[in-house]
Amino acid sequence: MPTICRDGEVCLAVKTDVMEVIIHSGIYEYTQVQNPRHRPTTAEIIWSIEKPPFDLLMDFLLTSAEVYKRYRSEVTSWVVHNTTTGDTYTKYPKQEVASAISTGMMYGENLAADEILLIVMHSHHTMNISFSATDTADEMKTAMFPTINVVVKNIDNFSLLDPAKNVDCRCAYMGGFYPLMWTELFAEPIIPECVWTNIQKLKPKLPSVQPHAIGVNRSVTFTPDDSFFVGAETGAYDMDMPTFQTYADDFDEDNRRRPPRRMTHER
């Protein structure tokens, strides 16, 4: 397996007709690396073809649910790429299913000459179980070349908001198993811009401002004019806004300030 240096990290790389698999080692040229992009012993997929669409994963999810309802079993599906047409699609090989196994799949019998196997998906239906010992043994049979495997679990409680809770992915190669994120394998769904044009967030309506309303607690910015200073002499402001009235008897004979009067409104 060739060794490459990517972003200062020593990585292992293997290239096929449709993808390049980068396995991160966590070893950097410089010992002090801040915020490494990838965790050690994880894999990264660089596709030389268009990344498989998210719809393929959803199709498998719906099919695995129907298989579970009929047989109470798991099921296996392949994501294949057709070199003649350039299409990528799911294919369900001939198999015998049981509650925790699907067997009888032969690559030569189920793949055409112009089809390339990209991803092997199988369900663990309603179980909250990732890759099992049986899965590991099966993957070791084809580990001489990079094999991408996906397990879909808890299909009765699938989270579209966070598919990573239900989808476990890894790459098997040369006796090693390297975790993958589902976004490495499937293109995230894209909502057309025309849809967002028709779906707009409701803007909150601001309440109408009525500065003269009694009891409304708002700050009002104003510029004093001549009437303000004239009103100050008479003790009543001739302004259309809440004011404090002042009176001469606010001070008693000892020139001590009395408590302020309640706010009133002058028109």
C-alpha positions in Angstrom: 0.0 0.0 0.0 1.6 3.3 -1.0 2.3 6.0 1.5 1.5 9.7 0.8 1.7 13.0 2.7 -1.6 14.9 2.7 -1.9 18.2 4.6 1.2 17.3 6.5 -0.1 13.9 7.6 1.3 10.6 6.6 -1.5 8.5 5.1 -1.9 5.2 3.4 -3.6 5.4 0.0 -5.1 2.9 -2.4 -6.7 3.7 -5.7 -9.4 1.9 -7.7 -11.2 2.6 -10.9 -13.9 4.6 -9.1 -12.4 5.9 -5.9 -9.3 6.6 -3.9 -9.2 5.5 -0.3 -7.2 7.6 2.1 -6.4 6.0 5.5 -5.3 8.5 8.1 -2.5 7.5 10.5 -2.5 10.5 12.8 1.3 10.9 12.2 2.3 14.4 11.0 5.5 15.7 9.7 5.5 18.3 12.5 4.9 17.0 15.9 2.7 19.9 17.1 -0.4 20.0 15.0 -3.4 22.0 16.0 -6.9 20.6 15.4 -6.1 17.7 13.0 -8.8 17.3 10.3 -9.3 13.5 10.8 -9.0 11.0 13.6 -6.3 8.3 13.3 -7.3 5.0 11.7 -10.3 6.6 9.9 -10.7 6.5 6.2 -11.7 9.1 3.6 -13.1 8.5 0.2 -12.2 10.6 -2.9 -14.6 9.6 -5.7 -13.5 9.7 -9.3 -17.1 9.3 -10.3 -20.1 11.2 -9.1 -20.9 10.4 -5.5 -23.9 8.1 -5.0 -27.0 10.0 -4.3 -28.7 10.0 -0.9 -31.8 8.6 -2.5 -30.1 5.2 -2.8 -29.8 5.0 1.0 -33.4 6.0 1.4 -34.5 3.4 -1.1 -32.6 0.7 0.9 -34.2 2.0 4.1 -37.7 1.6 2.7 -37.0 -1.8 1.2 -35.4 -3.2 4.4 -38.5 -2.1 6.3 -40.7 -4.0 3.9 -38.5 -7.1 4.1 -38.6 -6.9 7.9 -42.4 -6.7 7.9 -42.7 -9.7 5.6 -39.8 -12.0 6.9 -38.7 -10.4 10.2 -35.2 -10.5 8.7 -32.4 -8.4 7.5 -31.5 -7.9 3.8 -28.5 -7.0 1.7 -28.2 -4.5 -1.2 -25.4 -3.4 -3.4 -24.6 0.1 -4.7 -23.1 -0.5 -8.2 -21.8 1.7 -11.0 -22.5 0.9 -14.6 -19.4 1.8 -16.7 -21.5 1.6 -19.9 -24.3 4.0 -19.0 -22.5 5.9 -16.2 -25.4 5.3 -13.8 -25.2 4.4 -10.2 -28.0 2.4 -8.6 -28.9 -0.2 -6.0 -29.1 -3.9 -6.8 -30.5 -6.7 -4.7 -28.6 -9.9 -5.3 -30.1 -13.3 -4.9 -30.1 -14.2 -1.2 -31.6 -16.2 1.5 -32.6 -14.1 4.5 -33.1 -15.0 8.1 -33.6 -13.0 11.3 -30.0 -12.1 11.6 -28.3 -13.1 8.3 -28.6 -12.9 4.6 -26.5 -15.5 2.6 -26.1 -17.0 -0.8 -24.8 -13.9 -2.5 -22.2 -14.6 -5.3 -20.6 -11.6 -6.9 -20.1 -13.4 -10.2 -23.7 -14.4 -10.5 -25.2 -11.0 -9.6 -22.8 -8.5 -11.2 -22.7 -7.9 -14.9 -19.5 -7.4 -16.8 -19.9 -3.6 -16.9 -20.9 -3.2 -13.3 -18.6 -2.2 -10.5 -19.5 -2.9 -6.8 -19.2 0.3 -4.8 -20.9 -0.3 -1.4 -22.4 -3.3 0.4 -25.3 -2.3 2.5 -27.3 -4.6 4.9 -29.9 -3.9 7.6 -30.0 -4.9 11.2 -33.7 -3.9 11.1 -34.9 -2.9 14.6 -31.8 -3.9 16.4 -29.4 -1.3 17.8 -26.3 -3.3 16.7 -23.5 -2.1 14.5 -21.1 -4.5 12.7 -21.2 -8.0 14.1 -18.7 -10.8 14.2 -20.4 -12.4 11.2 -20.1 -9.1 9.3 -16.4 -9.0 10.1 -15.8 -12.5 8.9 -17.7 -11.8 5.6 -15.7 -8.6 5.0 -12.4 -10.4 5.5 -13.2 -12.6 2.5 -12.9 -9.6 0.2 -10.4 -7.5 2.1 -7.7 -7.9 -0.5 -9.3 -4.8 -2.2 -11.0 -1.9 -0.4 -14.6 -2.8 0.4 -17.1 -0.3 1.7 -19.7 -1.7 4.0 -22.8 0.0 5.5 -25.1 -1.2 8.3 -28.5 0.4 8.8 -29.9 -0.2 12.3 -33.0 0.9 14.2 -35.0 1.3 11.1 -38.1 1.7 13.2 -36.6 4.9 14.7 -34.6 6.4 11.8 -33.5 10.0 12.2 -33.6 12.1 9.1 -32.2 15.0 11.1 -29.1 13.0 11.9 -28.7 9.8 9.8 -25.4 9.0 11.5 -27.4 7.7 14.5 -28.7 4.9 12.3 -26.0 4.4 9.6 -22.6 2.9 10.4 -20.0 2.8 7.7 -16.5 1.5 7.4 -13.9 0.4 4.9 -12.3 -3.0 5.1 -8.9 -3.4 3.6 -5.9 -5.8 4.2 -7.2 -7.0 7.6 -8.1 -3.5 8.9 -11.4 -1.8 9.4 -11.5 2.0 9.1 -14.6 4.0 10.1 -16.3 6.3 7.6 -19.0 9.0 7.8 -22.1 8.4 5.7 -21.4 11.8 4.0 -18.3 10.2 2.5 -20.4 7.7 0.7 -23.6 9.5 -0.2 -24.2 13.0 -1.5 -26.3 15.0 1.0 -29.7 15.8 -0.3 -29.9 19.2 -2.0 -33.2 21.2 -1.9 -33.7 23.1 -5.2 -33.4 26.8 -5.0 -36.9 27.2 -6.5 -38.2 25.5 -3.4 -36.5 27.9 -1.0 -37.9 30.8 -3.1 -41.4 29.6 -2.2 -40.6 28.8 1.4 -39.8 31.9 3.4 -39.5 32.3 7.1 -42.3 34.4 8.6 -41.0 37.8 9.7 -42.4 38.8 13.1 -44.6 41.9 13.0 -43.5 44.8 15.2 -46.2 46.3 17.4 -47.4 49.7 16.3 -45.7 52.5 18.3 -48.0 54.8 20.1 -45.9 57.2 22.2 -49.0 58.9 23.6 -50.5 55.8 25.1 -50.7 55.8 28.8 -49.0 52.9 30.6 -46.8 51.9 27.7 -43.2 51.5 28.8 -41.2 52.8 25.9 -38.3 55.1 25.6 -39.1 58.1 23.3 -36.3 60.2 21.7 -37.2 63.8 21.3 -35.6 67.2 20.8 -36.7 70.0 23.1 -38.1 73.0 21.4 -39.1 76.5 22.7 -42.4 75.2 24.0 -40.6 72.8 26.3 -38.7 75.6 28.0 -41.8 77.7 28.2 -43.8 74.9 29.8 -41.0 74.3 32.3 -41.6 77.8 33.7 -45.3 77.2 34.2 -44.9 73.7 35.6 -46.8 71.8 32.9 -45.1 70.7 29.6 -47.2 71.4 26.6 -46.1 68.3 24.7 -47.9 65.2 23.4 -46.0 62.7 25.5 -45.8 61.4 29.1 -44.4 64.0 31.4 -43.9 64.7 35.1 -45.8 67.7 36.4 -44.0 70.0 38.9 -45.5 72.3 41.4 -44.3 74.9 43.8 -45.6 73.0 46.8 -43.3 70.1 46.0 -41.0 71.7 48.5 -42.1 72.3 52.0 -41.2 75.1 54.2 -38.0 73.5 55.2 -37.0 73.2 51.5 -37.1 69.4 51.7 -38.0 67.5 48.6 -41.3 65.6 48.7 -41.8 62.3 47.0 -42.4 62.7 43.2 -46.0 62.7 42.0 -47.3 60.0 39.7 -46.7 60.4 36.0 -49.5 62.1 34.2 -50.3 62.9 30.7 -50.7 66.4 29.3 -52.2 67.1 25.9 
